[in-house]
Amino acid sequence: MIRIHAEALREIEEAHAWYAARSAGVAQRFLDAVFGGLALIQENPQAWVAGGHGERKYVLKGFPYVVIFRVVEGEIQVFTVGHGRRRPGHWLERWMRPMR
């Protein structure tokens, strides 16, 4: 099971809107990359190396966005789908609080 933090969902929506304002095709490719990445993560969450906080990072294909997640008792918890070069570590506050 994958659970996506509300702020990560907002990030997906904002990025999609940004791309949609420029190109409907690119916006659709962004969503395909996000949901394709989530499917790969769900298939094998251990495939991505854990970082310093135990987080795992998946880089979206063709976009400068990363999915930061962890696995807790078989549940995949996604904390951010954020731009890889903006606000590094912005997700740490979310990480420290339990997901609801």
N, C-alpha and C positions, 0 to 999 in steps of 0.2 A: 504494500500500500504506500502511496505517496501522499504526504500532506504538505501543502504549500502555504507558507506564512502569508497573511493578508497583505503585508507590505511587498512581498515578492510578487503577488498577483497584481498589485498596483503598478509595480515596476514594469511588468509585462505589458499591461494596458497602456502605460505612458509611452513606452518604446514603440509599441505597435502604432499608436496614434501619430507619433513623430514620423515614422516611416510611411504611414498611410497618407500624410499630408504631402509627401513627396512622390510616392509611387504605390499604387494599390498592389502591384505585383511584388515589389520588395517587401511590403508589409505582410503579404501572405507568406512569402519565403521566410520572413522572420518567425512568424507563428509556427511554420513547419519545422524550423530549426529548433525552436523551444520545445515543442511537443515530441519531436523526434529524439531530441536529447533526453527528455524525461523518460521516454520509452527505453532508451539504451541504459540509462541509470537504473531503471526498474529491473531490467533483465539481469544486470550484474553490478550492483552498487559498489562492490569491493574492487572493481577494475580501476578506480581512480585513487591515486595516492593520497593518504591523509596528510594534512598540513599540521602546523604547530598547535592548533586548538582541537585537532581531531577532525577538522572539516575536510571535505572532499570537494574537488573543483572540476567541473566539466566546462570546457570552452565550446560555445556554440559554433557550429560549422558556418563559415562565411560572414560572421558578425562579431563585433568586438565585445561580446557579452559572455558572462560566466554564470554558471549555476553553482551556488555553494550549498552543500547539503551535508547531512550526517545520517547515520543509521542507528536507531535506538530500538532495541527489541524487535527487530524486523521491519520497523516503520522507517521509511525514507522521509526525512524532514528537510524541506527546501527553505532556506533562509533568504536567499536573494537570487534574482536574475538581473544582475546589474552590469553596467558598462565596466569592462575590465580595466579601464584607465582612469575612471573618475571615482572619487571618494573611496579609496582603498580602505578596507576595514569597516565600512559603514554598517555592515551587517553584524558586527560583534555585539552590539547592544541586544539585538534580537536573539543572538546565540545564547546569551547568558540567562535569558528568561525562558521558562518552559513554554512550549507551544500549546495553544489552547485549541 
